[in-house]
Amino acid sequence: MKGAFELGMVFLFGMMFVILGMSFTQVILSQNQARLYGETILALIEHQNRYDESVALLIQNHPVQCSFCSSTITQDELTQRYTIKVRYPLSIPLLNYEKSALIQLITRPMNR
């Protein structure tokens, strides 16, 4: 009886750590996907050396997309650099943790 109780406790706590590890893996994967999406936007803007409607269409039609991310692109007139902000949700249901994360990238100065 004692062995069955100990085995049950090991399974209970072991499964909790397995589920927690899977949640952390999901957080890492979503962070990597958001980073890849932001770096893709950065590369497209730097390659075109501008940001306008045609570059926005390129970004929208590019195969690298993030379904749960939202991005904003702003320009600093003084330095002629674009700032790309990618927001994405982080969630660990076992710990009841919900957060929104932000990745911020800055382009090289654009030559006009």
Summary of the structure (lengths in Angstrom):
residues: 112
radius of gyration: 21.1
end to end distance: 78.8
largest distance: 78.8
contacts: 276
relative contact order: 0.17
helix: 53%
strand: 26%
